[in-house]
Structures are given as structure tokens and as C-alpha cells.
């Protein structure tokens, strides 16, 4: 790898590699030490192609979720089985992993701008900005950037666009799937909301068992399934369909909602 080789977004890969190494070492104990990350399905990661893979997941914190994915993916590629034991796997990270994030979130401060260099594809929210409801058309450049990232490697997205549970899936993810036909890998996480603050930067509670389930690729008929059918398939795959909320007591859901309001910033 040339010292100044860049990815399609102009990021110098040498700098990106060192950024991932540093953040990997600094964050490792958040998932194996202070808390314990229980992984299921890592063998799926090893069998994926190098490009055009889309990971879809439920969302619990702004940053801890995606950082955990960087750990799990790189550990799996280096031969760990459902484990992130020994952080040495981060020394040669996969550099073509990207994640979709709100532009206003990634531009909120110096730390988030540095983290964005590690692989963020920033998009403008079409429904909310600075805590207020808005209505804005999708920026075509955002869609092009996601398409470029899929051509170059793997993309992580949180199709609900919020950390609140059981919110609707945004149709934009279904359009990306239908247009670019990626392999779609669902991920279901839990325990992150209890472990960290809403941003996912501060450890809120220790000794939490965090779960990270990687599922088999979704079977999608790209040509014939409608956007609505793909959306519903995603809702079930990441266990955020409204039917899943029925197994959680209403009181528990209300408590989760109140905690989310208190964590707003």
C-alpha cells in the first residue's frame, strides 16, 4: 500500500489505518473488560466478498454500535470465532468498511470529525435536523456516496435513522438495496443502551452482557420485490417490526422512551 494511497472519498489509507488501530486499542475494553460482548455468527463474516455488502442493524447509541462492528468484523476476518479476544486483530484492519451517519452528528465537534475519517458516509437527514422536524428531499449526492462505498467495500447502515426502538424503517435503505443489489447482512444488537450514554462515548454502567448477532444474508428478489416488501423484510430481520414490541411490556417501553428523552443533547 502506497503511503499516500486514497480511497474513493479522498481519505489517505495510511492515516485511516492508524486511526482505526488507535481507536481499536482505546475502545477494546469497552466490549471485553468493562462489559462483555457476546457474539454469534462470526463465521458469516469470513465468507463474504470484499465489496458490495450492506450490513443493516438496529441502533442503540450513536457511536458504540458501529465501533463494536469494526471490532467484530476485523476479529472475524483474522480468524476469531465469536470473539474479540486479543486486540491484535486491529493491527491490519479492513480499510474499506464504511458506515452511514448523519452529517450534523459527525460535524458536531473535533472528536466526531476525526471519527468520520475512519469511514463515515455523512448524509443529510430528510426528516429531522437540530432536534426539529423537517421535510427535505434526499440529496442525490448522498445516494451516490453510498453507491461508491458499496463498490469499494462494506457499508454499515442503521435503517431506522434513530436510536429509539421500534421506529419505522426509512425507505431509503430499501431503494439502495433494490438499485445496487448488495448482499444484505442483518445484525441485531442489545445491551449497548444500558452500557453507554446515548452518544456511546461514556460508559454508563459496567458488567453488562452485550449481545451481537450476525444473521445469514437476506434472500431478496431485487427485481420483483417492492420497496414496501423489502422494508418489511428488514424490519423483521433486525427485529424492529411492531410485532416484536408486543412481547415487551408497555411499562418497559415507556421507561425506555423516557430515558431516551433524558439523553438528548
C-alpha positions in Angstrom: 0.0 0.0 0.0 1.4 3.3 -1.1 2.0 5.9 1.7 -0.5 8.3 0.2 -2.9 5.9 -1.5 -6.5 7.2 -1.1 -10.0 5.6 -1.0 -12.8 6.9 -3.3 -13.6 9.7 -0.8 -10.1 11.1 -0.7 -9.1 9.7 2.7 -5.4 8.6 2.9 -5.5 4.9 3.8 -2.3 5.0 5.8 -3.9 7.6 8.1 -7.1 5.7 8.2 -5.3 2.5 9.2 -3.6 4.2 12.2 -6.8 5.9 13.2 -8.6 2.5 13.3 -5.6 1.0 15.2 -5.6 3.7 17.9 -9.4 3.8 18.4 -9.5 0.0 18.4 -7.0 -0.2 21.2 -8.6 2.6 23.2 -12.1 1.1 22.9 -11.4 -2.7 23.2 -12.1 -2.9 27.0 -15.5 -1.3 26.5 -16.6 -4.6 25.0 -14.2 -7.0 26.6 -13.4 -5.9 30.2 -15.7 -3.3 31.5 -18.5 -5.2 29.7 -18.7 -8.5 27.9 -19.7 -8.7 24.2 -21.4 -12.0 23.3 -21.0 -12.6 19.6 -23.0 -15.0 17.4 -22.5 -15.8 13.7 -18.9 -14.5 13.1 -18.3 -17.3 10.6 -20.7 -15.5 8.2 -18.3 -12.5 8.0 -15.4 -14.7 6.8 -17.3 -15.9 3.8 -18.4 -12.5 2.5 -17.0 -11.0 -0.7 -14.7 -7.9 -0.4 -17.3 -5.5 -1.8 -21.0 -4.7 -2.2 -22.0 -5.9 1.2 -24.6 -4.0 3.2 -25.0 -4.5 6.9 -28.3 -3.4 8.4 -28.8 -3.2 12.2 -30.9 -1.8 14.9 -29.4 1.2 16.6 -28.9 1.9 20.3 -26.1 4.5 20.6 -24.6 7.0 18.1 -21.0 5.5 18.1 -20.6 2.4 20.3 -22.7 0.3 17.9 -20.5 1.0 14.9 -17.2 0.8 16.9 -18.3 -2.7 18.1 -18.9 -3.7 14.4 -15.4 -2.6 13.5 -14.1 -4.8 16.3 -16.2 -7.8 15.4 -15.6 -7.7 11.6 -11.9 -7.4 11.9 -11.7 -10.1 14.6 -13.8 -12.4 12.5 -11.6 -11.8 9.4 -8.5 -12.6 11.4 -9.8 -16.0 12.4 -11.5 -15.3 15.8 -14.7 -17.3 16.3 -17.4 -15.3 18.0 -14.7 -13.5 20.0 -12.7 -10.2 20.1 -10.1 -11.7 22.4 -6.6 -10.2 21.9 -6.9 -6.9 20.2 -4.0 -7.7 17.9 -6.6 -8.3 15.1 -6.8 -4.5 14.7 -3.2 -4.2 13.5 -4.2 -5.0 9.9 -7.8 -3.7 9.7 -10.1 -4.0 6.7 -9.9 -0.4 5.4 -12.9 -0.5 3.1 -15.5 -0.6 5.8 -17.9 2.4 5.8 -20.8 3.5 7.9 -23.7 5.8 7.2 -24.1 8.6 9.7 -26.0 11.9 10.0 -23.9 14.9 8.7 -24.9 17.1 11.7 -23.8 14.4 14.1 -20.4 13.9 12.5 -19.7 17.6 12.3 -20.7 18.3 15.9 -17.1 18.5 17.2 -13.4 17.7 16.7 -13.7 14.1 18.0 -16.6 13.2 15.7 -14.8 14.8 12.7 -11.8 12.6 13.5 -14.0 9.6 13.8 -15.6 10.4 10.5 -12.2 10.0 8.8 -12.4 6.3 9.9 -15.2 5.6 7.4 -18.3 7.8 7.8 -20.5 8.4 4.8 -22.3 11.5 6.0 -25.9 12.1 4.8 -28.4 14.9 5.4 -31.4 13.7 7.3 -34.6 14.3 5.4 -36.9 14.3 8.4 -35.1 15.9 11.4 -32.3 18.4 11.9 -31.1 20.1 15.1 -33.9 18.5 17.1 -36.6 19.8 14.9 -38.9 18.0 12.5 -38.2 19.0 8.8 -39.2 17.8 5.3 -36.4 17.8 2.9 -35.7 15.9 -0.4 -33.0 13.3 -0.4 -29.7 14.7 -1.5 -28.7 12.8 -4.7 -25.0 13.1 -3.7 -25.7 11.1 -0.5 -27.0 8.2 -2.5 -24.1 8.4 -4.9 -21.6 8.3 -2.0 -23.3 5.2 -0.6 -23.2 3.5 -4.0 -19.4 4.4 -4.3 -18.8 2.9 -0.9 -20.6 -0.3 -1.8 -18.5 -0.6 -5.0 -15.3 -0.2 -2.8 -16.3 -2.3 0.2 -18.7 -2.9 3.0 -21.3 -0.4 4.3 -23.0 -0.4 7.7 -26.3 1.4 8.0 -29.0 1.8 10.7 -32.1 2.0 8.6 -34.4 3.4 11.3 -32.2 6.5 11.5 -32.7 6.8 15.2 -31.7 5.1 18.5 -35.3 4.8 19.6 -36.6 1.2 19.4 -39.4 0.1 17.0 -39.3 3.2 14.9 -40.2 2.8 11.2 -37.5 1.7 8.7 -36.6 4.5 6.3 -37.4 3.6 2.7 -34.0 5.0 1.5 -32.3 1.8 2.6 -34.7 -0.3 0.6 -34.1 1.8 -2.5 -30.3 1.3 -2.1 -30.9 -2.5 -1.9 -33.1 -2.5 -4.9 -30.8 -0.3 -7.0 -27.4 -1.8 -6.1 -28.3 -5.4 -5.2 -25.8 -5.8 -2.4 -25.6 -8.8 -0.1 -27.6 -7.8 2.9 -26.5 -9.0 6.3 -28.8 -8.2 9.3 -27.3 -7.6 12.7 -29.2 -7.4 16.0 -27.5 -5.8 19.0 -28.6 -5.4 22.6 -27.1 -4.1 25.8 -25.4 -1.0 24.3 -28.2 1.3 25.6 -27.6 0.0 29.1 -23.8 0.1 28.8 -23.3 3.6 27.4 -24.8 7.0 27.2 -26.8 7.9 24.1 -23.7 9.1 22.2 -21.9 5.8 23.0 -18.8 7.7 24.2 -19.3 7.5 28.0 -19.5 4.2 29.9 -22.7 4.4 31.9 -22.7 1.0 33.6 -20.3 -1.8 33.8 -20.8 -5.6 33.9 -23.4 -5.5 31.2 -23.7 -8.5 28.8 -23.9 -7.0 25.3 -25.2 -9.2 22.5 -24.2 -9.1 18.9 -26.0 -11.4 16.5 -24.9 -11.7 12.8 -27.6 -13.3 10.7 -27.5 -15.1 7.4 -27.8 -13.0 4.2 -31.4 -11.9 3.4 -33.0 -13.6 0.4 -34.2 -10.7 -1.7 -35.8 -10.7 -5.1 -34.2 -7.5 -6.3 -36.2 -7.3 -9.5 -39.7 -8.2 -8.3 -40.0 -7.3 -4.6 -41.4 -3.9 -3.9 -39.9 -1.2 -1.7 -42.5 -1.9 0.9 -41.8 -5.6 0.9 -38.1 -5.0 1.4 -38.8 -2.6 4.2 -40.9 -5.2 6.0 -38.3 -7.8 5.4 -35.7 -5.5 7.0 -38.0 -4.8 10.0 -38.3 -8.5 10.8 -34.6 -9.2 10.1 -33.3 -6.6 12.6 -36.2 -7.4 15.0 -37.7 -4.0 14.9 -41.1 -4.9 13.4 -44.0 -3.7 15.5 -44.9 -7.3 16.3 -41.7 -7.6 18.3 -42.7 -4.8 20.6 -45.7 -6.8 21.8 -43.5 -9.1 23.7 -42.1 -6.2 25.7 -44.3 -4.8 28.5 -45.7 -1.4 27.7 -44.3 -0.1 31.0 -40.8 -1.1 29.9 -41.2 0.6 26.5 -42.4 3.8 28.3 -39.4 3.7 30.5 -37.0 3.3 27.5 -38.7 6.2 25.8 -38.3 8.5 28.9 -34.6 7.5 29.2 -34.1 8.4 25.5 -35.6 11.8 26.1 -33.2 12.4 29.1 -30.2 11.5 26.9 -31.0 14.0 24.2 -28.4 16.7 23.7 
